[in-house]
Amino acid sequence: MVDYRIDRRSGVATYVQIVQQTKQALRLGELVPGDKLPTAREVVEATAVNPNTVLKAYRELEREGLVEARRGLGTFVRRSLGAAPADSPLRAELEDWAARARESGLEREDVAALFTDVLAKHFQAHQAHQTHQAPPAPQTPRTHQAHPQGDPS
């Protein structure tokens, strides 16, 4: 089950925090298809947020196709999000890297900051590359009328 932690000073809307934490649990395999999410009442009791906020988050997750509400039964996970399985080579490499970072004296916050910075730069560069290489969007044919001076305005 997800243990929601709400940071009221983060500047991130509470319902967004619930959505993000649910997605993180899906990526990490903490939630799998068929699992039941905590009821709105359970989340309210654990976090002291408004029940409507929890319901808004669950509706967003449902809209994204990640969960489904079953009347009288609760909200259940429909699908997981892609993540490297525990036995994947990519995950093993990342775990080795994290161990080397720790051995070199970096604290958890240092590793997180470094990793976040590298991710941001990589995905920003990747996104910029895709933007420049993307084929032009199809355009709707336009009809043109001839203008006596050749000026369309």
ZINORCOR-V442654 format. One record per run of one state. SS is the DSSP state (a for helix, b for strand, c for the rest). FROM is the first residue (numbers start at 1). TO is the last residue. If there is no record, write none. Layout:
ss->(SS,SS)
from->(FROM,FROM)
to->(TO,TO)
This chain:
ss->(c,a,c,b,c,a,c,a,c,b,c,b,c,a,c,a,c)
from->(1,14,28,36,37,40,48,51,64,67,71,74,78,89,104,108,134)
to->(13,27,35,36,39,47,50,63,66,70,73,77,88,103,107,133,153)
